[in-house]
Amino acid sequence: MHISIFKQHYIRLFSNRAGAVMRNSSSPGIFSIWSYELLKSVLKIYFIFTHNLFRYFMKRNKKQVQQPDGKKNLVATVNDTNPESGGKLKMQQKYAKTHMSTEAKVSNPGIWMYYAAFLIVVGTLLVYSNTFRVPFQFDDKQIFEYNAISHIEAFGEISFWTHIAQRQFSWLTLAINYHWSGANVFGYHVFNVMFHLITGWIIYILLIELLSLTSLASYKKIVEYKQYFALFGALLFLLHPMQTQAVTYIIQRMASLVALFYLLSVYWYIKARMKHINSGINGKTLLLYFLTFVSFVFALFSKENAVTLPLSLLLTEFFFIRDQQGRIFKKYLVICSSSIAVLILSAILIRGLPRDAEDISRSTYLITEFNVIIRYILMLVLPIGQNVDHDIIPSVSIFGVKEIASLGMVLGLLYLGYYMFNKNRLISFGIFWFFLTLSVESTLIPIKDYMFEHRVYLP
């Protein structure tokens, strides 16, 4: 009975995925009864292949597990340490032991890279294959009204790039589309899906890098099977129905691009910090920091919500970056957080908080967004009721039943993030990441539309 219900829901949800979000779309969906049966066959093959691949890696690891290169040095460091108290020595020995046992179990990721790339590309193209002919919608008309869109040479002028909050890089990609294919919608969709694929791949390598950190060594099962978790996370991101608007709605590639460079910057930052900790400042370390900064700049030129990236890097530092003894870099965090706080306060004092809608008060927008955030979360869990233009009734008072309930749930989630820090750091990080990356568009900066699904593309 439950299989039949799932089958009906699957066909209804995916039979015309673009049409479910783009009301005016007449493009027929490729999914139907036959595609459901095909998907079942593909999933069976996938699970059989995955099971056998997993058994192969386990047998291979049992034969080839060797002592990591850093094991002797790490043990020597612990044994040579002469702390004032025995408790500190025990902590270092425990950390070293956990680090070594975890490193020894990590599989060779070479085959997994190809396997993951295959599933990421095929899965994404299969899901979005019926969107390449979806016509331009709503704000897509801005593409052809933009002055520089038909003069691609204008993007080569330095003066064009002197203002950060104008999304120049996003417009450059649209200008390239216009230069190559004019008003032919197919080329625009190819670019959108391509950016979505690249972002999914970045999530895959970012998760592997994150789960390789010694600060997560205590999560033995997750670290041991990190390739599985990374692939699952990337596919969940790529194939989740809530991502449809950012991918299919042409103008919203800006959300895809800022997420791409945002996550890429976090990836380079983690690699830079690990290189810095293990090898000190050298040419490669400086290069990785430079790539972090360049990715941040491209994110800023894609969409304004990239301004939260420095805070996200601090969040990553606080949760995951540790020295070789497992200690947090307190002085580094204090200096960086103080510098960012000064910059933010200076910008607010000099320019004030921006706004997109003059007729919406900041308090009304904030109170309404409490309800919207809960709707985002519910739709991420169960993507029902998707719409390209949600009809949201503004909340003018915090004392309504719905408003109090929404505020209570938001505060409850924030407390859960705090509570889970020492119990499950990954869950805690995910909660704070969600609210931080959503903060620009869902707090005190009024935007004329209260809710758009593409705003949760990055969170």
N, C-alpha and C positions, 0 to 999 in steps of 0.2 A: 504493500500500500504506500509506504513512504517513498519507495523508489519511483512509483508512478507519479507521486506529487512532485518529486524532484525533477522528473522528466518534463512534466508540464511547465514547471517554473523555469527550467533551463531554456526550453523552446520559446516561452513567452519573453524571457529576459534578453536572449541573444538572437532571436530570429531576425530582428532588424535593429541592431544595437545603435546604429547612427540615428535611425528614425525615432528611437526612444528618447533621444536628447534633442535632436534637431527636428523641430515640428514640421518644417516645410520640406523635409527630405522625401523624395520619391524613390530613392535608391533601394531596390529589393535586397533583403538580407540573404546571405548564403546559408545561414543555419536553419535547419528544419529537422524533420524526423530522421532523415538519412544522415544528417551531420551529427545528430545525437548518437546514433549507433556507431558512426565513424569515430567519434570522440571516445566512446567506451572502448573500442578496439585499440585506439592509440594509447589510452591510459593503461590498459592491460599490458601492452607491449612495454610501455614506459616503466611500470612497476616491476615487471619481470626482468627487464634490462638493469634497472637500478639495483634490484636484489642481488643479481649475479655479479654486478660490478662491485657492490659492497663486499660480497664474499671474497672476490678476487683481491681487493685491497686489504682485507683483514688477513688473508693467508700470506700476502706479500709482506705485510708489516711484521708478522710474527717471525718471518725469516730474516728480514733486513733491518730490523730496528737496531740502531747503533747509538752509542753514547754521543749526545750533541757536542759540537765543538766547544761551546761555552761552558760545558759542565764542570771541567776541571778548574777553570778560572773562577767560576762562581763559587765552587766549594772552597777554593783557596781563599777567596775574598772573605767568606764567612769564617773560616778557621783562623785567618790572620787578624780578624777584627777583635779588638780587646775592649768591649763596651764596659761601661761602669757597672751595669747591672746584668745579671744572667738572663733576665726576661728579654732584653733586646737581642741577645745572642740566639735564644730560642726562636724568636720571631724571624730572624734572618735565616736560620737553618730551615725553618718550616717553609718560608717563602722560596728558598732555593730548591728544596725538595719538590714542592708543587710545580715550580717552573720547569724543572728537569723532566718530571714524569709526564707533564703535558706536552712538552716539546717532542718527546720521544714518540708520541702517538700520532702526530700530525702526518697525514698522508701526502705523498707527492701530488701536487695539484695540477700537474701538466695535462693529464687526460681529462681531468674535470673541467679545465678551462674550455676545451673544445666541446665537451658534452654540454656544459652550461650555455655556451654561445649558441649551440644548435637549438636547444630548447627555448632560449630567450628569443631568438630570431623567428623560429617557426611558430611558436605560440603567439607572439605579438602579431605577426603577419596574418595568421589564421583568424584572430579575433578582429583585427581592423581591416581585413581585406574588403569588406563591404562599405568602407567609408571613403574610398578614393574618388568617388563621383558625387559625394554630398555637396550641394551647391553652397555658395557663400551665404552667410547668415548675419542678420542684425548688424553688429559693429564691424563686420568685415568690410563694409563699404568705406570705412576709414582708410583702408589700404590704398584705394584709388583716389582718395581725397588728399592724401599726404603729398606735400609739394615735391619732396625729393625722390619719391618713389619711381618716377619716370626719368630721373636724372641721376643715375648711379654714380656718376663722377663726383657729385656733391659730397659723397661720403668720404672722398679722399682728401677733403680740406680739413686742416687741423681745427679750424674754428668750429666745425660741426660737432666736435667731440669735447668741447670745453664745458658743456653743461651736463651734469651727471643724470639728472632726473628726467631724461627725455627718451630713454629706451633706444638709444641709437643702434646698438648691435642687433636688437630684434628687428628694427626697421630695415637694417642692412640686409638681413636674410630675406625679408619680404621684397626688397628692391631687386635682389638677385632673382627671386622667383618671377617677378614682373618682367625683368630683362630677358629671361629665358623663355617664359611661356605666356606672357601677357595676362589675360584674364582666364586662362585655362586652369580650372580648379585642381586638376590632377597633380600638377607639379607642386602646388602648395601642400597638398595632403602628403605627398612623398616626403617633403621636408619635415612636416610635423611628426610623422611616424618615425622617421630616421632619428630625430632629436629624442623622441620617447625611448627608442631602442638604446641609444647611447647612454641616456640617463639610467636606464635599467641595468646596463652593464657596469656603470660606475657604482651603483648600489651593490652589485655583486662583489666587486673587488674591494669596495669600502668595508663591507661586512666581514670579508675574509681578513682584511688588515686589522679591523677592530677586534675580532675574535682571536687574533694571534697575539694580542697584547698580554704581557705577563700579569697585568692587574686583574685579568679575567681568568687566570689559571685555575681558580677554585671552581669554576663552572666546567667541570671535567667533561661531562657528556656533550655539552654544547661545543666546547673547544675541539674535542675529539672528532665530532661530526660537523665541523664548521662549514665544510663545502656544501653539505645538505642544507644547513640553515641559511647560508648565503644565497643559494639557488632558490630556496623557498621564498626568501624575502624579496629577491629580485622579481620573481614571477608574480608574487602577490601584488607588488607595485605595478608591474606592467599590465597585468590582466584584470585588475580590479575595475569594476564598472564605474566607480567614481572618477576614474581618470579619463573617461570618455570625452568629457567636454574640453579638457585641456588639449587633447590630441585631435579631435575632430573639428572643433571650432577654430578656424584658421587663425584669427587674430590672437587667440589665447596661447599660441606658441610662446608668447612672452612668459607665461607661467612655466612652460617646459624648459625654456632656455635658462631662466634664473635658477631653477632647480638643478639643472645640469651643472652649471658653473659653481653653484653653492655647494653641492655635494662633492664636486671635484676639488674644491678648495679645502674642504674638511679632510678628504683623502690625502692630499699633499701635506696638509698640516700634521697629520698623524705620522706620516713617514718622516717628515722633517724633524719632529720632536724625538722620535725613536733614534734617528741617525745622530741627532745632537747629543742625546743622552749616552749612546753607546760609543760614539767616535769623536765627540766634540765638534767644534766649528771647523769645517773644512769646505772644500769646493762643492762637494755633493750636497752637504747640509745647506749651504747658502743657496744652491740651485733649487732645492726643494722648498725653502722658504720663499724664494722668488716666484716659483710656480703657484704657491698658495696665494700670494699677493696678486699675481696676474689673473688667476681664476676669480678672485674677489672683484677685481676691476671689471672683468667681463660680466659678472653677475650684476654689478651696479648698472652697467650699460644695457642690461636686458630688462630689468624691472626694479622698482624702488624697494621692494621688501627685502632686497639683498642687504640692506643696512643692518639687519639683525645678525649677519654672519659673524662679526667679531664676538658677539655674545655667545653664539653657538660654538665657536672655537674655545671660548673660556669654559663653557659647559662641558665640552669634550675633555678639556684639560683637567677639570675638577673631578670628573667621574672616572677617567680611564688612564691618564698619563701618570706614571710613577717612576721613581728612580730605581736603581738596581737592588735597593734594599726594600722596595715596596712602599716608599714614603712619597707623599704628595709634595709638589714644589710650592710651598706656601709663599715665599718671597716673590716668586715669579707671578703667581696668581694675584697677589696684592698689588704689585706694580702695574700689571696689565689691566686689571679691573678698575683701578684708580684712574689710569690714563683714559680708558674708554668712558668712564663716568664723566670725567672732565670734558671730553669731546662732545658727549651727548648733551650735557647741560649747557655748554657754550653754544652749540647749534640751536638749542631751543630758545635760549635767551636772545640770541642774535636774530634768528629768523622766525621763531615761534613754531608751534606745531602746525604742519600743513593740513589742508582739508580739500576734499574733492567736491563736496556738496555744501553750498552756503546756506541752504534752507533747512539743514538738519543739525540740531544741536549736538554737542559732543556727548552730553549725558544721555540723550535719547538714543543715540547710536550705540553707546556702550551697553545700556540696559537691554536694548533689542538684541545685541550680539550675544548676550548670555543665552538667550533662547536659540539663536542660530548655531552657536557652538555645540549645544547639546544635539541639535538636529544633524550637524556634521558627523558627530560621533556615532549617532544611531545609524546614519546612512553608511558610514564606513563599516559598521558591524553587519548591517543588513541593508544593502543598497536598493531600497524600495522607494518609489515616489520621486525618481530623478526627473529633473526638469531644467530646461535651459534658462528659464526665467521664473524663479520662485516668487510667489506672491506673499510677501512678509508684511504683516501689520506692525507698525512701530509701537514700541512700548514707551510710554511717557513717564511711567512711575515704577519704581522698584518694588512697590508694596502690593502688586498684583500677585495672585496665587502662582501663576505660571512663572512670573519673574523671580519670585522668592525661591521657588523650586529649582529653577535653572541656575540661579546664583549659588544655591546650596550645593548642587551637583558639581559645579565648576570648582568651588572651594574644596569640596570633598575630594575631587580628583587631584587637586594641588597638594592637599594633605597626604593623600595616598602616595604621591610621588616622593614626598619627604619621608614618609614612614617606610617606604620600600627601599630607601637608599642602602641601608645596611643588610637588608634581607634579599633583595634582588635588584642589583644596580642597573641591569638592562631595562627592566620595566620602569624603574624610577627615571632613568634617562629619557626613555620614550615619552613619558608623560610631559616632562619639562620641555623636551624638544617640540612636541606638538603645540603647546601653548606659545612658546617663544617664536616659532616660525610663522604662526598665525597672527601674532600680535599686531603687526602693522595694519592689517586689513580688518581686524575684528576687535579693536579697542577704542581709542580716542581720536582716530582720524576718520571723520565722516566721509563715506563714499555713497554715491547716489543709489547704488543697489546694495541692499542689506546682505544678500546671500547669493553667492555664485559657487558652483561646485568646483570650478578650477582653482579656487583659493586653497583647497586642501590637497592640491597636487604635491607640494613639497612637504607639508606636515605629515 
